[in-house]
Amino acid sequence: MIFSHNAMSKITIYLIMIFSTLLQGQHSAIFADPSIPPPIKKLPPLNAPVNLHISSANNKIKINFSEVDSLVDYELIRIIKKTSDTLSLGTFTNSPVIINQKENDNLFFLKIRTLKKGRKGNYTELLGTSLIEGRPKILIVNGLDRVQGTNNTFDFILQHGSAVYENGYDFDSASNEAIINGWIDLSNYKIVNWILGEEGVSTNSFDEKEKYLISKYLISGGKIFISGSEIGYDLVQKGSSNDKAFYKEILKSKYITDAAGGRQRVYRIKSNPNSIFNGISFNYDNGSNNSYDVDWPDGILPIDKASSIATFSGLNPLEFGGAGIAFRGMFKNGILPGGLVYLTVGFESIYPDYIRSDIMGRVLTYLDDRFIDLNKKNIASIFQEDIGISSFFNNHEDDSITIEFFLNNDKPNTLLSIKNDRGEEIINMKIYQLPVKKQRFRWTGYTKNGSKAESGIYTAILSQGDFSTSKKFKLLK
């Protein structure tokens, strides 16, 4: 056998190493080829910050989270709404991060990642906040952690936060872990919007701590909007006795079936007459509209004075269950009346955008109604039912708004007025008693001076003597 000069050199090196080892009395050894570079040590991935929550006040944005350790930095990234653009807001050494709000810059969507000696960790979920002086503020909680079997982009705050903002409300936001671990108190917010998407059995729609905190919030007069397609399946079909009690007593629902009508059968919902969604029907995603395939939506029915607000198109709700319920009043062991809207499809899966915004506006109007407004000095007055505003309907064909209201008597005189978000009166008219209790007024979008009103948030005010009730609505053009 003939060896090349290079091969002979390697053999010579090996022999020298063997003899050297034997001479030193080391009879066992592991030899490495010196011509092969040593393997690169694989470092574990950097942990992402947890307990993320973002709030705004006094023209400052506060981003709070649990720090990973003292040797990492944190890069803050801003997502520009309705674009794929991102903007790095800098690198920071600890929590909280506080940034100044610029003039007319009111809506923020942010995420964080860890940095360490050139290494970059994964981003956190996207959260956000908005701030315009004088507007009411709600809390959005992201409880969607599931990855397997769904398309979780971890940025559904975009759909929720934008719809809240467009309807005249501001929002702070938090991960559900921040709620569980006590970083945020739900009672600091009049309304909570809880995102669950397709969260279910594998990751728990609500754990024991979440169920306790939500129950405590609602029996103390809180109002909550929950949307998710696997909640009933998780809590009832696969749940414990405590899960089932929570579903019945707090979510005010009876679970009928998983995947109403069959998996991937129905992707359209119609509203129930006289419900908060009266007059609209809408689609939810089959996987082709930028969220995920809602292929297993629960079918449910209302119980204990809750009402059905939506059904699956073409399906008998008594057989397959409906798509949502609403409730206002006392929960079990309640101290003050609270409110609930529960949809069995994730709100983020509803499309198109303007329908989603309309739905959010109706939900917020319902939950923020005077009926359960705890800021009134006289709690008994929340049960005033002589007059009231029921619903708003956007007539997209001619940009008009239909205001539905009820009137139980006409003494003293009843007035209906509309004001813009600056408090300026747009119209003012007298309402006459008709044989029917429920009436409708169609506002064509013109002011009392004959000019066309701008798109934006308006307030309808129904007043009778010393009593008045009001609701906000959005004029779309």
Steps between C-alpha positions, in 0.01 A plus 500: 500500500641837404417809717512857383732746671199666675371166630844407628517829691169428677609145591826635640307747720272223631796275587675779685181568703461130587859453613491825699186387683644153577823647632295713742320189632163590351383175344163624375449815299270660246672643195364774276602579145683835531408588143129514593390816686340441841116505504335833578326489835126551449366754745144471633253754357450823691185508706234751401368740765173394664217675686495765227252785545480841335317809621484870425430814702613862509651478149729211597500137389608249767619152400536270798624139514697249706871534430683190376828571683739786565730424206260553210363802319148544364416626154162670461334471158199696380262360238345758270126428467375370163854466365779247525735773622683471831692764690763435766447738793838418648672266743434513874659337802207443733125519559288709484576675173338843475475693175346840435187532289535745213219733395231328289676166545231314690506131411791270590567131431822370655704184565833423666791262460813433703854568375826362640848517345375493143229241567134586446206339676149444370251784511224513757139508393386833357316726743402867487336807644328818384453837659282799416421728790149465640404169343392195705758221519460122503745212551576242229639167626670257264429150627582319174817292557418196286737418213423144392201460271446869438661795326589716800676812373509649853385835361120487522514810717509679162139408422373548854688818585424670169127430532493630857688816396273562199194493726610784724672302774863467600664183629786356699601137454657207682592137458281265699811402700524862622141467628565161663817620671343815640669766287165642388176538698190449283296723732696803375308474171129539438508260202735211418540338156643147536655341186489118488484410130537121478639462853368169631578175675874483425575841654185568709256771402486610865710356781386503863655839577346660191157363585529639852613845385234529229226386737612749763506778239149427369325458834650837599340675203757445225413457132678260267506408130632147441545337161634153425391189312615222738392629842192279538680192372780560751293591806196276451574205273853452637474703820477442873198570720652842582542571130137413432377716789701797365353449153147493638514765773747749349485446123121453523506232230392147428745310281320318216762376256855524372530620140141615456362329190821300449867587459560770237127504427390858565691827473217750525305636796168681502375722778196439712217757480492744791856407597801731511594370152152559356509567126844363412647170385868430472763249394781344700826365365543164324875553495520726196435839663815575700422333832438122528247234407219502759416140424361392840275780633294408807123507480343647815169620645436770763385416852398690812361820342776527239385551140609353169659759271609295197450164327686303237350561160271218389513308829225454757646637826287267712673205332849637433526796736554866421812714460477742791320628808469826690412567863461802726405473863601318817735203479484230766609648836511837327553825688422731207357431154755411234499415132616236254518449124631158394559399135594145395719622215810708561423867440823531300368244249200716402530688172493744325650776716198730504271221620748410772512863609119519501477190718753633750309827517177318583671286764657801670175696485315209660757448776543873563126562516351711780322189620819381666687828540638486854615861500148631552426631848166325517548131419124450481483734201683245287175309474317797342303363206271786398722586205809349345715465190508143370720480191668676209508379141748620239334532160805468280310569178427865588727566804200549728453377858181349641454555874263257672352609834202432725262739670247387759329837552512847349472714812699707541615571145772271362792635297754323283829676431832407341837647597842458344814400691566866581166528677343716228131440438431376147123457513223532759143385446183422694379139517127433483328207667387233253279193549815283505758527778804446276581771246771570246651822373711509185769765507619580149834633620422872465525756778224740602678762286472285189867404473615139471640358824851353502579135567568439868359425842166657595273479803124457483318644804140421589363726774171531684470758774790457743587154370720429199683205347771500237697264277792548267504393137727526202407676174673320211538644151 
